[in-house]
Amino acid sequence: MREISSKAVVEPSAEIADDVRIGPFTYVGGGVRIGAGCIIKNNVTITGRTTLGARSSVFPMAVIGVSPSGEEADGECIIGEANAIREFVTIYAGRARPTRLGIDNLLMIGSVVEAGATVGNHGIFANCTHICEGAIVEDYVRASAFPVIEPGVRVGAYTFINGYAGVDRNVPPFAIVEGMPVRVRGVNAENLKRCGFGDQDIRALKEAFRELFNGSSAQADAAAIARLESQGQLNPHVRGLIEAVRCGGGGNG
């Protein structure tokens, strides 16, 4: 059974699942669709053409679906299931393409996802992470507080972004990145272990990263790419890393 506070404003044309809970002083616009099991706390604004997937939670002062131009129906925002959107988070609606958030992500206090950005699945983004317009963040990415992922940049899967990093170019999967401008420091081994990667795979990735980035580079070494590709029986994760680098995911923008 729905629980909608008498102090909330929910437009009649909004599509709200039967068991959604909405707290006081929250506004839900007419183009919004909210899935089953969602909990919307007090003082939240959800507007525009926004879809919020089932079992998601939105915390006080979050704003979702607003357009950068301020026009309510100007863009679209598609949010998957089981996301936690904490206090003061802003997710802008995309115009040229929808802003997308996958499943099972945590956006901590004060984070921003700009218009047209795409965030994958199972990400954790600490306070004040800023994902700029058109950026693409793949699955299982982790970020410390206050990083900026610049417009149009791609962040590879399983990457860890250190605090205050300025991600101004594409970064490969499996990496730890830091600094401003950003550089590749090494392999995100701890996250890979937690995500079920075996010791052999992690060792192979560490060896590949030493060859490609030498612990400090922002751009993969072309000669090292050729050496790795010439090896027989290449580890499949290393092969995926090289493919990502060749497609522009190696820090070469």
DOLUMRO-319814 format. One line per field, with one value per residue (C-alpha): x negated, y, z negated; residue in three letters. Coordinates in Angstrom, 2 decimals, decimal comma. Example, Ala and Ser with C-alpha at 12.3 -4.5 7.8 and 13.67 -1.06 7.14 Angstrom:
// DOLUMRO-319814
px	[-12,30;-13,67]
py	[-4,50;-1,06]
pz	[-7,80;-7,14]
code	[ALA;SER]
//
This chain:
// DOLUMRO-319814
px	[0,00;-1,29;-2,34;-2,31;-2,58;0,23;-2,48;-3,96;-2,90;-2,46;-1,09;1,94;0,27;-2,77;-2,95;-3,60;-3,77;-1,39;-3,93;-5,98;-6,61;-6,92;-7,82;-6,69;-7,65;-8,61;-7,53;-6,92;-6,21;-3,69;-6,17;-7,72;-7,45;-8,46;-8,88;-7,83;-9,41;-10,94;-11,37;-11,41;-12,33;-11,32;-12,27;-13,07;-12,33;-11,77;-10,69;-10,85;-10,65;-12,23;-11,99;-13,12;-13,63;-12,24;-13,67;-15,55;-15,94;-16,17;-17,25;-16,42;-17,27;-18,09;-16,98;-16,40;-15,34;-15,78;-17,02;-20,13;-17,94;-15,39;-12,58;-10,81;-10,08;-13,34;-15,15;-15,00;-16,51;-16,45;-17,49;-17,63;-16,74;-18,16;-20,00;-20,71;-20,71;-21,85;-21,34;-21,88;-22,58;-21,61;-20,94;-20,22;-18,04;-19,70;-18,49;-20,55;-20,46;-18,97;-20,98;-21,30;-22,09;-22,26;-21,44;-22,73;-24,70;-25,42;-25,71;-26,84;-26,13;-26,42;-27,31;-26,29;-25,49;-25,21;-22,99;-23,58;-26,06;-25,90;-26,73;-26,85;-26,05;-27,30;-29,22;-30,09;-30,71;-31,79;-30,73;-30,74;-31,71;-31,02;-30,26;-30,13;-27,99;-28,26;-30,79;-30,57;-31,35;-31,39;-30,48;-31,97;-33,73;-34,66;-35,44;-36,73;-35,41;-35,56;-36,74;-35,65;-35,06;-35,25;-32,73;-32,84;-35,45;-35,13;-36,09;-36,72;-35,10;-36,53;-38,50;-39,16;-39,36;-41,27;-39,92;-40,20;-41,31;-40,69;-39,78;-40,42;-41,03;-39,83;-41,15;-41,44;-39,53;-40,97;-43,05;-43,73;-43,92;-44,82;-46,03;-45,25;-45,89;-45,04;-47,62;-47,41;-48,99;-48,39;-45,82;-42,72;-43,55;-41,41;-38,24;-39,04;-39,36;-36,02;-34,45;-35,67;-38,84;-41,37;-44,99;-46,28;-44,15;-45,24;-48,93;-48,54;-46,90;-49,63;-52,32;-50,46;-50,01;-53,72;-54,50;-51,83;-51,96;-55,10;-53,26;-53,01;-52,04;-48,78;-49,14;-49,86;-53,19;-52,63;-55,62;-54,38;-50,97;-52,66;-54,78;-51,75;-49,72;-52,51;-52,28;-50,41;-47,78;-47,16;-45,05;-41,47;-41,33;-44,64;-43,27;-40,21;-42,50;-44,46;-41,28;-40,01;-43,31;-43,22;-39,64;-40,66;-40,37;-44,04;-44,49;-45,19;-41,91]
py	[0,00;3,45;5,81;9,38;12,19;14,70;17,35;15,93;17,12;14,32;15,37;13,29;12,03;10,62;6,81;5,55;1,84;0,61;0,21;3,40;5,59;9,36;11,71;15,26;18,32;16,15;17,05;14,41;15,79;14,58;12,86;10,73;6,95;5,36;1,59;-0,84;-0,69;2,77;4,99;8,72;10,68;14,23;17,36;15,51;16,86;14,41;16,02;15,88;12,61;10,52;6,78;5,51;1,75;-0,56;-0,73;2,55;5,02;8,79;10,87;14,44;17,39;15,22;16,62;14,26;14,96;18,69;20,03;22,23;24,78;24,70;23,42;20,49;18,44;19,28;15,95;12,40;10,56;6,74;5,23;1,47;-0,67;-0,73;2,59;4,66;8,38;10,21;13,73;16,75;14,62;16,20;14,14;16,23;15,04;14,59;16,25;14,81;11,47;10,37;10,49;6,88;5,23;1,42;-0,86;-1,06;2,19;4,36;8,11;9,74;13,21;16,12;14,10;15,37;13,47;15,90;15,70;12,80;10,99;7,20;5,36;1,54;-0,94;-1,58;1,69;3,47;7,21;9,05;12,56;15,25;13,03;15,08;13,17;15,71;15,91;12,94;11,04;7,24;5,34;1,57;-1,15;-1,62;1,74;3,18;6,84;8,67;12,13;15,21;13,78;15,34;13,15;15,59;15,82;12,92;10,94;7,14;5,41;1,68;-1,03;-1,89;1,35;3,21;7,02;8,64;11,72;15,11;13,50;15,44;12,74;14,71;11,76;8,18;5,69;1,91;-0,77;-2,34;0,74;2,99;6,57;9,78;13,32;16,37;15,75;12,12;9,32;5,54;4,38;0,64;-2,15;-1,92;-5,30;-5,05;-4,31;-7,10;-9,59;-8,47;-8,90;-12,49;-12,17;-14,91;-14,42;-15,53;-12,96;-10,18;-11,10;-11,06;-7,63;-6,25;-7,43;-5,88;-2,57;-2,40;-2,80;-0,43;2,40;1,92;3,01;6,68;7,25;8,70;7,02;3,42;2,70;1,66;-0,67;-2,43;-2,93;-4,62;-6,85;-7,99;-8,66;-10,83;-13,22;-16,49;-17,59;-14,02;-13,73;-12,81;-9,86;-8,55;-8,96;-6,94;-4,29;-3,98;-3,78;-0,99;0,88;0,57;1,89;5,01;3,76;3,92;7,49;8,84;10,75]
pz	[0,00;0,90;-1,85;-0,52;-3,02;-2,98;-2,80;0,44;3,92;6,47;9,85;10,93;14,12;12,30;12,37;8,85;7,92;5,27;2,45;2,87;-0,18;0,29;-2,54;-3,34;-1,27;1,70;5,25;7,95;11,41;13,93;16,24;13,48;13,14;9,82;9,54;6,83;3,41;3,79;0,75;1,40;-1,71;-2,62;-0,65;2,60;6,10;8,97;12,17;15,97;17,88;15,14;14,55;11,13;10,96;8,29;4,77;5,08;2,22;2,57;-0,42;-1,51;0,72;3,75;7,13;10,07;13,63;13,73;17,05;17,22;19,01;16,21;18,42;16,80;19,94;21,68;21,22;19,92;16,97;16,71;13,38;12,84;9,86;6,33;6,44;3,33;4,05;0,96;-0,36;1,92;5,01;8,34;11,47;14,55;17,41;20,80;23,98;26,87;25,08;21,74;18,56;17,46;14,14;14,05;11,13;7,57;7,46;4,43;5,01;1,77;0,45;2,85;5,94;9,39;12,59;15,49;18,55;20,92;18,67;18,44;15,23;15,28;12,51;8,96;8,64;5,39;5,61;2,47;1,45;4,12;7,05;10,19;13,39;16,19;19,30;21,64;19,50;19,46;16,26;16,62;14,06;10,58;10,51;7,10;6,40;3,33;2,49;4,73;8,06;11,35;14,40;17,29;20,18;22,62;20,68;20,37;17,11;17,51;15,38;11,93;11,78;8,53;8,69;5,84;4,10;5,80;9,07;12,26;14,78;17,95;20,29;20,77;18,21;18,63;16,77;13,59;12,75;9,79;11,04;9,24;9,67;11,72;14,57;13,96;14,13;13,82;10,56;10,73;10,55;8,36;6,83;3,70;5,65;8,10;5,21;3,79;7,22;7,52;9,63;8,97;7,91;11,31;13,14;10,77;11,19;14,97;14,85;12,56;14,97;17,90;16,08;15,25;18,93;20,18;17,65;15,54;12,39;13,27;16,88;18,12;21,51;22,41;24,09;27,73;27,80;24,66;26,29;29,25;26,96;24,99;28,13;29,51;26,57;26,99;24,46;23,33;20,19;21,21;18,81;20,16;23,67;22,64;21,15;24,39;26,44;24,18;24,53;28,30;28,33;26,41;22,83;22,00;20,88;24,33;24,58]
code	[MET;ARG;GLU;ILE;SER;SER;LYS;ALA;VAL;VAL;GLU;PRO;SER;ALA;GLU;ILE;ALA;ASP;ASP;VAL;ARG;ILE;GLY;PRO;PHE;THR;TYR;VAL;GLY;GLY;GLY;VAL;ARG;ILE;GLY;ALA;GLY;CYS;ILE;ILE;LYS;ASN;ASN;VAL;THR;ILE;THR;GLY;ARG;THR;THR;LEU;GLY;ALA;ARG;SER;SER;VAL;PHE;PRO;MET;ALA;VAL;ILE;GLY;VAL;SER;PRO;SER;GLY;GLU;GLU;ALA;ASP;GLY;GLU;CYS;ILE;ILE;GLY;GLU;ALA;ASN;ALA;ILE;ARG;GLU;PHE;VAL;THR;ILE;TYR;ALA;GLY;ARG;ALA;ARG;PRO;THR;ARG;LEU;GLY;ILE;ASP;ASN;LEU;LEU;MET;ILE;GLY;SER;VAL;VAL;GLU;ALA;GLY;ALA;THR;VAL;GLY;ASN;HIS;GLY;ILE;PHE;ALA;ASN;CYS;THR;HIS;ILE;CYS;GLU;GLY;ALA;ILE;VAL;GLU;ASP;TYR;VAL;ARG;ALA;SER;ALA;PHE;PRO;VAL;ILE;GLU;PRO;GLY;VAL;ARG;VAL;GLY;ALA;TYR;THR;PHE;ILE;ASN;GLY;TYR;ALA;GLY;VAL;ASP;ARG;ASN;VAL;PRO;PRO;PHE;ALA;ILE;VAL;GLU;GLY;MET;PRO;VAL;ARG;VAL;ARG;GLY;VAL;ASN;ALA;GLU;ASN;LEU;LYS;ARG;CYS;GLY;PHE;GLY;ASP;GLN;ASP;ILE;ARG;ALA;LEU;LYS;GLU;ALA;PHE;ARG;GLU;LEU;PHE;ASN;GLY;SER;SER;ALA;GLN;ALA;ASP;ALA;ALA;ALA;ILE;ALA;ARG;LEU;GLU;SER;GLN;GLY;GLN;LEU;ASN;PRO;HIS;VAL;ARG;GLY;LEU;ILE;GLU;ALA;VAL;ARG;CYS;GLY;GLY;GLY;GLY;ASN;GLY]
//
